Amino acid sequence: MPLKRLYVAERLAAGAELQLAEDAARYLGRVLRLRVGDTLNILNGDEGEWTATISRFAKDRESLADQEVVANATE
């Protein structure tokens, strides 16, 4: 199964917890059907691509944690 990717507008930092906007959380939960413990790559266009794990769901909100830098495959 290919790793999912999501663009976020927020700043990314190692070990930080990222609170997703309602539409992004809905997309991950209802469209991609990801759950707590699933992993995906996130990017914001400035700080490269990061790996994140879904740490919790709360009514149309989702938190991502355990962010780590992933080497960019693009030049």
N, C-alpha and C positions, 0 to 999 in steps of 0.2 A: 504494500500500500504506500503510495507516494506521500511524502511529508507535505502537510498543508502550509500555506503561506498567507499572511495577513498584513496589510498596510495599516499602520497606526500613526496618528499625528503626534502622540506624546513622545517625550524624551525617553531613551532607553538607558538603563544602568544595571550592572551586574548585581544580583541579589535583591533588586527592588521588586515591589509588587505593583503591577500595572492594572488600574481599574479601567475596563473597556467601556466605551459608550454603549448605549442600549442597542443601537442598530448592529454594531459589531458583535456584541454578545449574542444577539438573536441569530445572526448569520452563522456563528460558530456552533451554536446549540441546535438550531432547527434545520439549517441547510446542510452543514457539514456533519452534523450529528456527533460532535465531539463532546466528551464528558470529562469530569474531574480525573486528573492523572494523564490525560492525553497530551501529546507534545506537538508543537507546531513552530514554524519559523515566523518571526515578526520583523518588520523593517519600517523605517520612517523616512528613508531617503537621505539621512544625514549621518547616521552612526552605524551603518552597515546592517548586516542581517544577524539576528539573534535567535537562539532557541529558547522557547518558553514552555512551561508546563501549566496546564489549567489547574489552579489550586482550589477554586471554589466557585459555585454558582449561587446567585441570589436573584430573585425575581427580575429577569431581563437584565441582569448585570453579571459580569464575569470577571474574575481576577486571574491574572497570569503571574507566575512567580518563577524563581530559579532561572533567570535569564543568563545566557552565556553567549559570547560572540561566536559566530560561525563565519568561516572564511568565505569571502565573496567569490563566486565562480565567474563573475563578470569583470571586465577590465574597466 
